[in-house]
Amino acid sequence: MITAIACQDVWQEISNYIDGILDPELHARIAHHLSDCRPCTAVLEGAQNVIRLMGDERAFQVPVGFSQRLYNRVQIEIEEEQRRMREQYASKLVPLGITDQNVQLGSHLVYFWENDEEFERGVRFIEAGLRARDLCIVQGHDEAIARSLGVLRAHGFDIEKLVAQNRLITVRREHAAQRTLTDLAAALDASVRAGAPAIRILGNLGFGRDPLPAGENDVIELEARATEVIARYPCVLICMYEVRTLPGRLMMKGGMENHPLTVCSNGLCENPHYREADGVLRQLKSVQ
């Protein structure tokens, strides 16, 4: 099976792809992505046209600094497109499920739970999505995934049917932050291309039988970068933190400082402890 790759990662490697200097595994991932992604195919064709023009002896002399200006312009266009998407998604609301409130697409939330009732309450976020025919993803360690699916079954959902219809996906987190974010963006790209009206991700963090893939700092980095990734898609990500087993540093640095919104007993709230990703990552680097 070929591992998916995100559009943004394809753009970064498009020149190396054309030159044929990628390792076989990455080349295969990009080729597979291009076979089903019209925007990335357009980027590839545009780059190939530029190369053909540059190789034509009739072509004009390229000014000094042209390559850097072209790169900067492409980056500006990417950032502008991302800004337009964030504005588009921010105007759309979906039912939260955990409470009777709505939440904007592009949101990243934290939900702390301690007992069975509170865990079950968190899974209502997925239930609301399944009823609305959203694409729903349950992510985390094996124990948390099995427990989430058990709640859904108890509430009358046919798990096998939903999985077969690609409306419910389970993802075991087993990679470090950067690979996890790349896989997440690739999955979201594919879901958008498939026409998913909205995407819900329920992430579970806890110290059950399965250890963290790369330690506490990696979780903090993942949470810091996830907010920016999620904002680019018609997606809501809720991270469930088990307060009985997680250490205080992870609760504060991973949970409170990296989520713009919280789901509390009194409902959906803006998080006063939230910090921008740059500040979190700088501090994380300084203590490593």
C-alpha positions as CSV (number, residue, x, y, z in Angstrom):
1,M,0.0,0.0,0.0
2,I,1.3,3.5,-0.9
3,T,1.3,6.0,1.9
4,A,-0.6,9.2,1.1
5,I,1.1,12.5,0.9
6,A,-0.2,16.1,1.4
7,C,-0.6,18.6,-1.5
8,Q,1.8,21.0,0.2
9,D,4.5,18.3,0.5
10,V,4.0,17.6,-3.2
11,W,4.6,21.2,-4.1
12,Q,7.8,21.3,-2.1
13,E,9.2,18.3,-4.0
14,I,7.8,19.0,-7.5
15,S,11.2,20.2,-8.9
16,N,13.0,17.1,-7.6
17,Y,10.2,14.9,-8.9
18,I,10.6,16.4,-12.4
19,D,14.4,15.9,-12.2
20,G,14.0,12.3,-11.1
21,I,16.2,12.6,-8.0
22,L,13.7,11.5,-5.3
23,D,14.1,8.2,-3.6
24,P,11.8,5.5,-5.1
25,E,9.3,5.5,-2.2
26,L,8.7,9.2,-2.2
27,H,8.5,9.3,-6.0
28,A,5.9,6.6,-5.9
29,R,3.9,8.5,-3.3
30,I,3.9,11.7,-5.4
31,A,3.0,9.8,-8.6
32,H,0.1,8.2,-6.9
33,H,-1.1,11.5,-5.5
34,L,-0.8,13.2,-8.9
35,S,-3.0,10.5,-10.5
36,D,-5.9,11.7,-8.5
37,C,-5.3,15.4,-7.6
38,R,-6.1,18.0,-10.3
39,P,-4.6,21.0,-8.5
40,C,-1.2,19.3,-8.0
41,T,-1.3,18.1,-11.6
42,A,-1.7,21.7,-12.7
43,V,1.3,22.7,-10.6
44,L,3.3,19.9,-12.2
45,E,2.3,20.9,-15.7
46,G,3.1,24.6,-15.0
47,A,6.5,23.7,-13.7
48,Q,7.2,21.5,-16.8
49,N,6.1,24.3,-19.1
50,V,8.6,26.7,-17.4
51,I,11.4,24.1,-17.8
52,R,10.5,23.6,-21.5
53,L,10.6,27.4,-22.0
54,M,13.9,27.7,-20.3
55,G,15.3,25.0,-22.5
56,D,14.1,26.6,-25.7
57,E,17.0,28.4,-27.5
58,R,14.5,31.0,-28.6
59,A,13.7,31.8,-25.0
60,F,14.7,35.2,-23.6
61,Q,17.5,35.6,-21.0
62,V,16.1,35.1,-17.4
63,P,16.9,38.1,-15.2
64,V,19.2,37.7,-12.2
65,G,17.1,36.7,-9.1
66,F,14.2,35.4,-11.2
67,S,14.1,32.0,-9.6
68,Q,13.9,33.4,-6.1
69,R,11.2,35.9,-7.0
70,L,9.2,33.1,-8.7
71,Y,9.5,31.0,-5.6
72,N,8.5,33.9,-3.4
73,R,5.5,34.6,-5.6
74,V,4.4,30.9,-5.4
75,Q,4.7,31.0,-1.6
76,I,2.5,34.2,-1.6
77,E,-0.1,32.5,-3.7
78,I,-0.1,29.4,-1.5
79,E,-0.5,31.6,1.7
80,E,-3.3,33.6,0.0
81,E,-5.2,30.5,-0.9
82,Q,-4.8,29.2,2.6
83,R,-6.1,32.5,4.0
84,R,-9.1,32.3,1.7
85,M,-9.8,28.7,2.8
86,R,-9.6,29.7,6.5
87,E,-12.1,32.5,5.9
88,Q,-14.4,30.2,4.0
89,Y,-14.4,27.5,6.6
90,A,-14.6,30.0,9.5
91,S,-18.0,31.1,8.3
92,K,-19.4,27.5,8.5
93,L,-20.7,26.0,11.8
94,V,-21.3,22.3,12.7
95,P,-23.0,20.9,15.8
96,L,-20.4,20.1,18.5
97,G,-22.4,17.2,19.9
98,I,-20.7,17.3,23.3
99,T,-22.9,20.3,24.1
100,D,-25.8,21.8,22.1
101,Q,-23.5,24.5,20.7
102,N,-22.0,24.8,17.2
103,V,-18.3,25.1,16.3
104,Q,-16.6,26.7,13.3
105,L,-14.9,24.5,10.8
106,G,-11.1,24.8,11.0
107,S,-11.2,24.6,14.9
108,H,-8.8,22.8,17.2
109,L,-10.2,22.0,20.7
110,V,-9.2,20.3,23.8
111,Y,-11.5,18.2,26.0
112,F,-10.4,16.9,29.4
113,W,-12.1,13.8,30.7
114,E,-11.8,11.8,33.9
115,N,-14.5,9.1,34.1
116,D,-16.6,6.9,31.9
117,E,-19.5,9.4,31.6
118,E,-17.1,12.1,30.5
119,F,-15.4,9.9,27.9
120,E,-18.8,8.9,26.5
121,R,-19.7,12.5,26.3
122,G,-16.7,13.2,24.2
123,V,-17.6,10.5,21.7
124,R,-20.9,12.4,21.0
125,F,-18.8,14.7,18.8
126,I,-18.4,11.7,16.4
127,E,-22.0,10.7,16.8
128,A,-23.1,14.2,15.7
129,G,-20.9,13.9,12.6
130,L,-22.2,10.5,11.6
131,R,-25.7,11.7,11.8
132,A,-24.8,14.6,9.6
133,R,-23.0,12.3,7.1
134,D,-19.6,14.0,7.9
135,L,-16.4,12.0,7.5
136,C,-15.3,10.9,11.0
137,I,-11.9,9.9,12.1
138,V,-11.1,8.3,15.5
139,Q,-7.4,8.6,16.3
140,G,-5.2,7.5,19.2
141,H,-3.8,4.4,21.0
142,D,-5.5,1.1,20.6
143,E,-7.3,1.1,23.9
144,A,-8.9,4.5,23.2
145,I,-10.0,3.6,19.7
146,A,-11.6,0.4,20.9
147,R,-13.4,2.2,23.7
148,S,-14.7,4.9,21.3
149,L,-16.0,2.3,18.9
150,G,-17.6,0.5,21.8
151,V,-19.5,3.6,22.8
152,L,-20.7,4.1,19.2
153,R,-21.9,0.4,19.0
154,A,-23.7,0.8,22.3
155,H,-25.5,3.8,20.8
156,G,-26.8,1.8,17.8
157,F,-24.2,2.6,15.1
158,D,-23.1,-0.1,12.7
159,I,-19.3,0.2,12.8
160,E,-18.5,-2.3,10.1
161,K,-20.9,-0.6,7.7
162,L,-19.6,2.9,8.4
163,V,-16.0,1.7,7.9
164,A,-16.9,0.0,4.6
165,Q,-18.6,3.2,3.4
166,N,-15.5,5.2,4.4
167,R,-17.5,7.4,6.7
168,L,-15.7,6.2,9.8
169,I,-11.9,5.8,9.8
170,T,-9.7,4.7,12.7
171,V,-6.0,5.8,12.8
172,R,-3.5,4.4,15.3
173,R,-0.9,7.1,16.1
174,E,2.5,5.4,15.8
175,H,4.7,8.0,14.2
176,A,6.5,11.2,15.4
177,A,4.9,14.6,14.9
178,Q,6.1,15.5,11.4
179,R,5.1,12.2,9.8
180,T,1.8,12.3,11.7
181,L,1.1,15.9,10.4
182,T,2.0,14.9,6.8
183,D,-0.3,11.9,6.9
184,L,-3.0,14.0,8.5
185,A,-2.8,16.6,5.7
186,A,-2.8,13.9,3.1
187,A,-5.9,12.3,4.5
188,L,-7.7,15.7,4.7
189,D,-6.7,16.5,1.1
190,A,-8.1,13.2,-0.1
191,S,-11.3,13.7,1.9
192,V,-11.9,17.1,0.4
193,R,-11.3,15.8,-3.1
194,A,-13.8,13.0,-2.4
195,G,-16.4,15.6,-1.5
196,A,-16.7,15.3,2.3
197,P,-18.9,18.2,3.5
198,A,-17.1,18.3,6.8
199,I,-14.4,16.2,8.6
200,R,-14.3,15.4,12.3
201,I,-11.3,14.1,14.1
202,L,-11.4,12.8,17.7
203,G,-7.9,12.3,19.0
204,N,-7.3,10.5,22.2
205,L,-4.3,11.1,24.4
206,G,-3.7,9.0,27.5
207,F,-1.1,6.7,29.2
208,G,-2.9,3.4,28.7
209,R,-1.1,0.3,27.7
210,D,0.4,2.0,24.6
211,P,3.3,4.5,25.2
212,L,3.7,7.8,23.3
213,P,5.4,7.2,19.9
214,A,8.1,9.8,20.5
215,G,7.8,11.3,24.0
216,E,6.2,14.3,25.6
217,N,8.0,17.0,23.5
218,D,6.8,15.4,20.3
219,V,3.2,15.6,21.5
220,I,3.6,19.3,22.3
221,E,5.1,19.9,18.9
222,L,2.3,18.0,17.2
223,E,-0.4,20.0,19.0
224,A,1.4,23.3,18.3
225,R,1.5,22.6,14.5
226,A,-1.9,21.0,14.3
227,T,-3.8,24.2,14.7
228,E,-2.4,25.6,11.5
229,V,-3.0,22.4,9.6
230,I,-6.6,22.1,10.7
231,A,-7.4,25.7,9.8
232,R,-6.8,24.9,6.1
233,Y,-9.6,22.4,5.9
234,P,-13.3,22.0,6.5
235,C,-12.4,20.1,9.7
236,V,-12.8,20.1,13.4
237,L,-10.2,18.4,15.7
238,I,-11.0,17.6,19.3
239,C,-8.2,16.3,21.4
240,M,-9.4,14.3,24.4
241,Y,-6.9,14.4,27.4
242,E,-7.3,11.8,30.2
243,V,-6.6,13.7,33.4
244,R,-6.0,10.6,35.6
245,T,-2.9,9.4,33.7
246,L,-1.3,12.3,31.9
247,P,1.5,14.2,33.6
248,G,1.0,17.8,34.5
249,R,3.5,19.2,32.0
250,L,1.7,17.5,29.1
251,M,-1.6,18.7,30.4
252,M,-0.4,22.3,30.5
253,K,2.0,22.5,27.6
254,G,0.2,20.1,25.3
255,G,-3.4,20.7,26.3
256,M,-3.9,24.2,27.6
257,E,-1.3,26.1,25.6
258,N,-1.9,24.5,22.2
259,H,-5.7,24.7,21.8
260,P,-7.6,27.9,20.9
261,L,-10.8,26.4,22.3
262,T,-11.8,24.2,25.2
263,V,-14.9,22.2,25.9
264,C,-15.7,22.6,29.6
265,S,-18.6,21.7,31.9
266,N,-20.1,25.1,31.0
267,G,-19.7,24.6,27.3
268,L,-17.5,25.8,24.5
269,C,-15.0,28.5,25.6
270,E,-12.1,30.5,24.2
271,N,-8.9,29.3,25.9
272,P,-7.1,32.2,27.7
273,H,-4.0,30.0,28.1
274,Y,-3.6,29.4,24.3
275,R,-0.2,30.5,22.8
276,E,0.7,30.9,19.1
277,A,2.7,28.0,17.7
278,D,5.9,30.0,17.1
279,G,6.2,30.8,20.8
280,V,5.5,27.3,21.9
281,L,8.1,25.8,19.5
282,R,10.8,28.3,20.4
283,Q,10.4,27.5,24.0
284,L,10.4,23.8,23.3
285,K,13.6,24.1,21.3
286,S,15.3,26.1,24.1
287,V,14.8,23.4,26.7
288,Q,15.8,20.4,24.5
